[in-house]
Amino acid sequence: MVECRMAGPPNPPELAQANAAMLTGRDEQTALLREIVEQDRAQRPEHLHQPAVPGYEQFLSTQPLLFHKADEPLEVDSWLRIIEFKFTLHPYNDGDKTEFAAQQLRGPARTWWDNHVAMFPAGTRFTWAEFKTAFRTHHIPAGVIRRKLTEFLALKQGNSSVLQYSQAFNTLSQYAGYHVDTDEKKQACFRQ
């Protein structure tokens, strides 16, 4: 006669072994999830990873003016203001602003910029503030700024209409700095 005995359930693992098995399984799952996320990132187009920085094409779409040379110093400031306004339309990097503006220079202005850049080590990137300072210094001699200030301080309405006087005042006030740096001073100069 054969005796049949039922085998009982296996002995339960010790608590330490159960915890170790559970932690190993969790680590494997975490590693697998990381791998899936990385594969997903690798398959996405680059522009979905980070917000796109606007490029030269976006700048050109704002229809920036070309700059050849200035017959009047006001043309220099006017061009800089227009270009700066174009920069407010998209979040450009500071160094890109200089590169984009330099692309709008033609003739003598481009020759000046190429010579200016050649004075620095190759690959030097200029900030927008550095570009503006160099551009204004070259295209608007200090004597011209002093002359424009003198014109502003001597400005009288005379036989001009109020509109004509106002336009001349606003144009020349760009060179008056200290004299019109508050609304109160500007109004006093206008009445005077």
C-alpha positions in Angstrom: 0.0 0.0 0.0 1.2 3.4 -1.0 0.7 6.1 1.4 -0.2 9.5 0.0 0.7 12.5 1.8 -0.2 15.9 0.8 2.6 18.3 0.8 1.8 21.5 2.6 2.5 24.9 1.3 6.2 25.9 1.2 7.5 27.8 4.1 6.9 31.5 3.8 10.1 33.5 2.9 11.5 35.5 5.6 10.5 39.1 5.8 14.0 40.4 4.8 13.9 38.2 1.6 10.4 39.4 0.7 11.5 43.1 1.1 14.6 42.5 -1.0 12.5 40.8 -3.8 10.0 43.7 -3.7 12.7 46.4 -3.9 14.5 44.6 -6.8 11.2 44.5 -8.7 10.6 48.2 -8.1 14.1 49.1 -9.2 13.6 47.1 -12.4 10.3 48.8 -13.1 11.8 52.2 -12.5 14.7 51.5 -14.9 12.2 50.2 -17.5 10.1 53.4 -17.2 13.2 55.6 -17.5 14.2 53.7 -20.7 10.7 54.2 -22.1 10.8 58.0 -21.4 14.2 58.3 -22.9 13.1 56.5 -26.1 10.1 58.7 -26.3 12.2 61.9 -26.0 14.7 60.6 -28.6 11.8 60.0 -31.1 10.3 63.5 -30.7 11.3 66.3 -33.0 13.8 68.7 -31.6 11.5 71.6 -31.5 9.2 69.9 -29.0 11.9 69.6 -26.4 12.3 73.3 -25.8 10.7 76.5 -26.9 12.1 77.6 -30.2 14.3 80.7 -30.2 13.3 82.9 -33.1 15.8 83.0 -35.9 16.8 85.4 -38.7 13.7 84.3 -40.7 11.4 85.7 -38.0 13.4 88.9 -37.8 13.2 89.3 -41.6 9.5 88.8 -41.4 9.3 92.0 -39.4 10.6 93.9 -42.5 13.6 95.6 -40.9 15.1 98.6 -42.7 18.5 98.4 -44.4 21.1 101.0 -43.3 23.7 102.3 -45.8 24.9 105.6 -44.4 23.5 108.5 -42.5 23.4 112.0 -43.9 21.8 113.2 -40.7 22.7 111.8 -37.2 19.0 111.5 -36.5 18.8 108.8 -39.1 21.2 106.7 -37.0 19.1 107.0 -33.9 15.9 106.4 -36.0 17.3 103.2 -37.5 18.4 101.9 -34.1 15.0 102.6 -32.6 13.2 100.9 -35.5 15.4 97.8 -35.2 14.9 97.8 -31.4 11.2 97.9 -31.9 11.4 94.9 -34.3 13.3 93.0 -31.5 10.3 93.5 -29.2 8.1 91.4 -31.5 9.9 88.1 -30.7 12.1 87.0 -27.7 15.5 87.1 -29.5 18.8 86.2 -27.8 21.0 89.3 -27.1 23.9 88.1 -29.3 21.4 87.3 -32.1 20.2 90.9 -32.1 23.6 92.1 -33.0 24.0 89.5 -35.8 20.6 90.2 -37.2 21.1 94.0 -37.2 24.5 93.7 -38.8 22.9 91.8 -41.6 20.9 94.9 -42.4 24.0 97.0 -42.9 25.0 97.8 -46.5 27.7 99.8 -48.3 29.8 102.1 -46.0 27.9 100.9 -42.9 28.8 97.3 -43.6 32.4 98.2 -44.3 32.6 99.9 -41.0 31.1 96.9 -39.1 33.5 94.5 -40.8 36.4 96.6 -39.9 35.1 97.0 -36.3 34.7 93.2 -35.9 38.2 92.6 -37.3 39.7 94.5 -34.4 38.6 91.7 -32.0 39.6 88.0 -31.7 37.8 85.8 -34.2 34.5 84.5 -32.9 33.8 87.4 -30.6 30.1 87.9 -30.1 28.9 91.4 -29.4 26.0 92.3 -27.1 23.3 94.5 -28.5 24.4 97.3 -26.1 27.9 97.1 -27.4 26.7 97.2 -31.0 24.6 100.3 -30.3 27.4 102.1 -28.6 29.9 101.4 -31.4 27.4 102.2 -34.1 26.4 105.5 -32.6 30.0 106.5 -31.7 31.0 105.9 -35.3 28.1 107.4 -37.1 27.4 110.3 -34.8 30.5 112.2 -33.9 30.5 113.9 -30.5 30.7 117.4 -32.1 27.4 116.7 -34.0 25.7 115.8 -30.7 26.9 119.0 -29.1 25.7 121.0 -32.2 22.3 119.4 -32.0 22.1 120.2 -28.3 22.9 123.8 -29.1 20.2 123.8 -31.7 17.7 122.4 -29.2 18.6 125.0 -26.6 18.3 127.8 -29.1 15.0 126.5 -30.6 12.2 129.1 -30.8 8.8 128.9 -32.4 9.2 132.1 -34.3 7.0 132.0 -37.5 6.5 128.2 -37.3 3.2 126.7 -36.5 2.8 124.9 -33.2 2.9 121.6 -35.0 6.1 122.5 -36.8 7.7 123.7 -33.6 6.5 120.6 -31.7 8.1 118.3 -34.4 11.4 120.2 -34.3 11.3 120.1 -30.5 10.7 116.4 -30.3 13.3 115.6 -32.9 16.1 117.7 -31.3 15.1 116.7 -27.7 16.8 113.3 -28.4 20.1 115.1 -28.0 19.1 117.2 -24.9 19.4 114.4 -22.4 19.6 116.1 -19.0 17.3 119.0 -20.1 14.4 116.7 -20.9 14.9 113.7 -18.7 11.6 114.3 -16.8 8.2 115.4 -18.1 8.4 118.5 -16.0 11.7 119.6 -17.6 10.5 118.7 -21.0 7.3 120.9 -20.6 9.4 123.8 -19.2 11.8 123.6 -22.2 8.9 123.5 -24.6 7.2 126.6 -23.2 10.5 128.5 -23.0 
